[in-house]
Amino acid sequence: DKFGRSLLKQPQKIMRLIVDEEAKLTHEFFRDRVKGCVDEIGHTMERIPKQHTKIDNVYKKLNRMSNMK
């Protein structure tokens, strides 16, 4: 597909995606760790770990972008 080929010619774009995703997830992780997770009554709830891995996010983002053509 058009999108995949253009990305292969520009590997820095893929790296940019991965780095952005990594930074966003790291930020969310620390934000959630520091804040904890409190429900509306004010009880601290058990945190549910993210189900997907970071690299899955990158592939999902690549898929979304390629579907937008």
N, C-alpha and C positions, 0 to 999 in steps of 0.2 A: 504493500500500500504506500501511497504517496508520503504519508506522515512518517512511517517507520524509516523509509529511506532517507528522508531529510534529516531525521535525528541521527542516523548512523554517520552522516557526513558532518554532523556537529555534536561530537560526544560531550562537549562542554555543556550543552543544553541538558543532557541526561544527568550529568553531575550536578548541575544547578538544581534540578528537580529533587535529586536525592538529598542534597545538602539542605535545601529549603524544608523538605519533609522532616528530616532529622532534627533540624532546629525547632520546628514547630512542635514536634512530639516531645522533645526534651523540655521545652518550655511548659507544655501542658502537664507533663509528668511532675516537674518541680512545683508548678503552681498548685496542682492537686495535692501533692505531698505536703506542702506548707500549709495550705488552707484546710486540708482534710475534707471530709465530705459530710456536710451537716444537712439533715432533712428540715422540713419547714417547722417542726416542733422544736428542733434544736438538738436532737439526739445525733451523736456521731454514728454514721452508718459504716458498715464494712465496705472498703473500696473493692470494686470489681475490676480485676485487671483487664486491660485491653485484650480483645480476642485475636486481633490481627497483628502481624509483625510489621516492622517499618518498611521492609522491601515490598510487602503486599500493597502498602499505600502508594508506593511509587508506581507499581504496575497499574493500580486502579486509576491513578491520575493520568498515566500515559493512555490508558484505554479511553477515559473520558475525553481527553484532548483529541484522540484520533477519531472519536465518534462525532466530534463537532465540525469536522472538515468544512 
